[in-house]
Amino acid sequence: MSRFSDNWLLDKVMFDYVQGGSCACCGFPHLFAPGGLEGLISAMSDLETDSKTQEINAAKASPWPEDMRDQIWGDRLLLRFKMKKEMKDYRNFLEEVVKDEAASKNVTNNNCDETNVAIQDAIPILHHFCTNQLSPYELKELFQLQRSGLTEILKSKYKITSAYAIVFCAVVEQLSNFHHTGYGVDAPPCCNQDFDNEEELFENVLNYDSRVQGFNLGVAENIIIEDSEEEWKVDEKILGVFLKRMISFAGPTLLARAARVENNSHGDNNDDSSDDGDDKDDGQSDYTNNKPSFRSDRRVARLMIARYWADRLIEKYRSMQKQVDHQVSA
């Protein structure tokens, strides 16, 4: 078994569950699931999860106890449901940014129509804000998140403290050691080759430093080698990757789907072309041996990291915007 692989995660969750949970956020409330396991997974397929049929087969063959398994799937569904409801908040903010910029320049055009705001126009505006209103060092400090902070978000913000909390803790540990797994990129192939895959780009620039920063983005670097001096410079490419990822928070989907692949040999038309697209021969999806894949959970964890940083950026933007408004009205 390779270190930090999905098989490792499967065994770790079982051990931690038997031990009562390895983190302080684990308690196990009763789950009401009238549709049973199939109902939970079918509902999840509407929220961009892994292949429905494959997940059902793998979950039934897993070594986890039935009550534990159903708790995990119930809160997987709950987490995605809560995160999907937040998409409108990110759209509202991006529209706000575009409208603020137009108002500051006394510009009136179709892009400022209440029902037709091109949120991608927020990218250069936020880029200018980050590079002119914030120092490179402030940016560096903003894009950091300790591993424990991620599990705390699950507990405090999303109120999830069931068996899925154990899974999530293990997924976060796997994510922080992802380079040991030998797995490829978790993000599905982009369905449109004319556009960048924002999720894949973000996944590739996301770092983990166990010593100080935790999860981080290298949006700024010290360009002076001497230990006694510091001069920080913004990496505009990495900043641009994050801002493009931020635009995707507005939807229309929580997690992007790969393009549907026609497979006439099987003759069924279920939702098997959702999250993961084609199975990759990298050990991430071991459905042929009825082993669950945690790729979708890793994708959600990375999304949660990116949203945390977006929330911090939103807070700084709105704070400075209030100062500008106050100065104008004074």
Salt bridges, closest charged atoms under 4 A:
ASP6 OD1 - ARG298 NH1 2.85
ASP16 OD2 - LYS12 NZ 3.25
GLU38 OE2 - LYS60 NZ 2.65
GLU48 OE2 - LYS84 NZ 3.66
ASP70 OD1 - ARG69 NE 3.28
GLU86 OE2 - LYS157 NZ 3.69
GLU86 OE1 - ARG307 NH1 2.61
GLU95 OE2 - ARG91 NH1 3.82
GLU96 OE1 - ARG318 NH2 2.82
GLU101 OE2 - LYS105 NZ 2.96
GLU114 OE1 - LYS99 NZ 2.97
GLU141 OE2 - LYS140 NZ 3.35
GLU173 OE1 - LYS12 NZ 3.55
ASP186 OD1 - ARG295 NE 3.89
ASP186 OD2 - ARG298 NE 2.76
ASP186 OD2 - ARG302 NH1 2.83
ASP196 OD2 - LYS244 NZ 3.15
GLU199 OE2 - ARG299 NE 2.62
GLU203 OE2 - ARG302 NH2 3.55
ASP209 OD1 - ARG211 NE 3.42
GLU236 OE1 - HIS127 NE2 3.63
ASP271 OD1 - ARG257 NH1 3.16
ASP275 OD1 - ARG299 NH1 2.42
ASP276 OD1 - ARG295 NH1 3.34
ASP282 OD1 - ARG295 NH2 4.00
ASP297 OD2 - ARG76 NH2 2.61
ASP297 OD1 - ARG80 NH2 3.90
ASP311 OD2 - LYS157 NZ 3.48
